[in-house]
Amino acid sequence: MRKLLNLFIAAAVAACLPLALAAQDNSVKEFSKTMMSDELPLNIIHLNAKTVPLLFKPPTLYQIRAKASEATMVYVQAVVESNAELDTTTFAIEQDGMSYPGTPSSVRNFTKGKLKLKLGDQVDGILTFPKLIDLSKSFSVKHGRDRVEFKFTDAQIKSLAAPAPAAAP
């Protein structure tokens, strides 16, 4: 039993390590918010010229960066701390009184629909919204009753126009 527990812990750390290391970068932190939920706190990262190269490697990097320049996208991640349900069809983005539904793409445990998640499951996915929102105005990402608001500073917006950093090694 102890060997199984150690194996589980090692696998969980190995699965979380790449994103945990990327999350240490200020570029990722400054474009991230945590959506607090009763069942499953979700880390929401706005995908843009600064964050995409830190989260993805080529050739995926180029595909995601191209899509993120045409539509608003966020990366969703979590580690399940107790059994939970996640309905990936109820995400939306709101700005200026308008709401747009998100379309989920799974990296891990983020397929479309109602998901039953177990303790220790890693959740990673991308939500794509049908409209490129105005980053100079605040916007909210909603999931059911839960929401998180993003408001970027002028410096953050200006940094997105700067050349993108090199791809992750």
Secondary structure, 3 states (H helix, E strand, C coil): CHHHHHHHHHHHHHHHHHHHHHHCCHHHHCCEEEECCCCCCEEEEECCCCCHHHHCCCCHHHHHHHHHCCCCEEEEEEECCCCEEEEHHHEEEEECCEEEECEEEEEECCCCCEEEECCCCEEEEEEECCCCCCCCCCEEEEECCEEEEECCCHHHHHHHHCCCCCCCC
